[in-house]
Amino acid sequence: MKFRIVGTTVPAIEVFFEQAGEEMITQSGGMAWMSDGISMTSDTNGGVLAGLGRMFAGESLFMARYKALRSGTTIAFASTVPGSIIPIKMRDCPNGLICQKGSFLCSQSSVNLEVTFSKKFSSGLFGGEGFILEKLSGAGTAFLEVDGDAVEKELQPGEVIKVDTGNVVAFQNGMSYEIEAVHGFKNILFGGEGLFLTRITGPGRVILQTQNIKDFAGILSRYIPNGNR
């Protein structure tokens, strides 16, 4: 399998199947275009319970599976908001990758997508993304959808990064992940950054995004007319 990222504002990942039998999976409705010679099937990709778990993680109950019937076929998966697409080679994440809800775009069928839970109650309650996260594992390549631009950090042992919860995309499984409150009454009241920050401790890889789509949607909502005005 070969691929290329096309577009800039709302990019897509275009995959080239070099051999018959190669497969890609995505959430329902994730495909943008494809050539002739590719079959599509839908399944829960792990059973009904796995599908229900993905629903709580912001994905669809059924996953779409695209299989090349012959070599030389092409399929593309487009992002849903302005931003970036980043490829993740699972061999670089032997323990798996923990992702925020909705960040999974597509992957080779050899990549496992399952739900996982915040280990600490405070992380799930105040983390901005709830208790349920996504975990990628297995072999092959997965593609993550990023709001805005992607920024990657490689934390050293004991190194800490504090991030606005909406700007975390993913981090390696096994890294410490917790939520801490912003200190100081005036900071909470006038700081404009919310009450909590995500604290991630190394060693490991962290992927961040420059845009928080929820904040962006809140800004846009100010300019949408409604019947009360």
Disulfide bonds with the S-S distance in Angstrom:
none
